[in-house]
Amino acid sequence: MNKNFSTYDLGLATVLVTLNYKLIKLDKTNKKKVRFVFEEDQKIEKIMLDYWNDKIKLPALTLFNNQKMLKNRIYTDA
C-alpha cells in the first residue's frame, strides 16, 4: 500500500516533479491554496530536508519548465 506525501509549497512540488516523483493530484478543496499530492517513498523526506536546507542541485531550465507546467495545471485543471 503506497502512502502519499503532500505539500502546499510550489517550490518543493517543482523539485519533486523534476526528480520524477509521481504527482497523484492537485487538491483544490481549499480555495486559497493548492495541495500537491505525490506518491511517497523512503527518500522523499531527505529530499524535503535538502530542499529546505538549500542543498538541491537541479538543471535550472528543467526546474523552471516544471514550475510553469504546475502553474498551468493549477489554473486550468478542474
C-alpha positions, 0 to 999 in steps of 0.5 A: 500500500503506497502512502502519499506525501503532500505539500502546499509549497510550489517550490518543493512540488517543482523539485519533486516533479523534476526528480520524477516523483509521481504527482497523484493530484492537485487538491483544490478543496481549499480555495486559497491554496493548492495541495500537491499530492505525490506518491511517497517513498523512503527518500522523499523526506531527505529530499524535503530536508535538502530542499529546505536546507538549500542543498538541491542541485537541479538543471535550472531550465528543467526546474523552471519548465516544471514550475510553469507546467504546475502553474498551468495545471493549477489554473486550468485543471478542474 
